[in-house]
Amino acid sequence: MASSIIRRTLTTSNSPIRIGLIPADGIGREVIPAAQRVLESLPGGPTFDFIHLDAGFEHFQKTGTALPQKTIDTLKHECHGALFGAVSSPSHKVAGYSSPIVALRKHLDLYANVRPVVSVPSAATPYQKQLDMLIIRENTECLYIKSERIEKDPKTGLKVAYADRKISEEASRRVGTMAFNMALTRQTLREQVPTKDRFWKHNPRVTIVHKSNVLSITDGLWRETVRAVKENNATKYQSVDMEEQLVDSMVYRMFREPEAFDVVVAPNLYGDIISDGAAALVGSLGVVPSANVGDSFVMGEPVHGSAPDIAGKKIANPIAAIRSAGLLLEHMGYATHAMTLYNAVNSVLSEAKILTPDLGGKSSTDEVVEAVLKGL
């Protein structure tokens, strides 16, 4: 599903893998322990040492700090990877507060957010369209640099809000390169399966999402830079098809014919929107994982938010967090163990007997975890 990153060597090869756990807010405190249980139960899997770390809006309300320096330092110097739960960032401005997940992506240089969206045939979703899409979202720039201001219009005396948008050639090149490399990796994995049994039977394909017909400078630079990854490495990527899609028509086509997409690469804001929208195609945000990936560190993160309406009710869907743990394993070089985890999750979804309410079931978080553990 994804290419391996360089595994960090903090100790000897026989030492436990140290994973930072940051449950943060809301249901993050329920689904991250669920993912931990599955990692600890993998048959023949590596040994883990879990380090519990603080972050989140609730931590900010208690201490005045959303992301303690200790959390940053521990992740940088003591951990091989991490799992992040969810954050309850308010929709209004709160003095002194800034999203800890956005800050972590920058501190750890996690420049790509990798979100696989895969359908699993299930009695619970009989009309679900088939898809196997990998959405790669640039993770550090765009409007998410949080450079905003309010000025007064001298003509009307009313407020005018502005937001700066940053698109750099360097960031666009890095995430574009990851997209084309992952397209090749996905094809290598597919070739291990007989052609007749593959869902995707075409050449690997990278779809570049933009709106350069309107944002000709920022999205123009994004488009040109990502295209140049293939054009400047024609031999390496000769088997990879490349296409473009305006972001509005991307959303339309994604819902009409999701089977038409393989690897999709987008700037930060567009990638955030289309990946959350894609979750609707597979039943729920509660089943879609992601990984924040850099060149030497990876942090798994379920796509769903903190869901304060169900926090503490023990009905949060743990599957996105468990799959995010699988992505963590995969990017750290433990692809076989990741596949064991994915197969166990897919069996639970396919059987559709033990599901949380977001998927139409009546099971609890713990009951779903137990079902996955049996599948291992």
Summary of the structure (lengths in Angstrom):
residues: 376
radius of gyration: 20.5
end to end distance: 19.6
largest distance: 69.9
contacts: 1300
relative contact order: 0.18
helix: 41%
strand: 18%
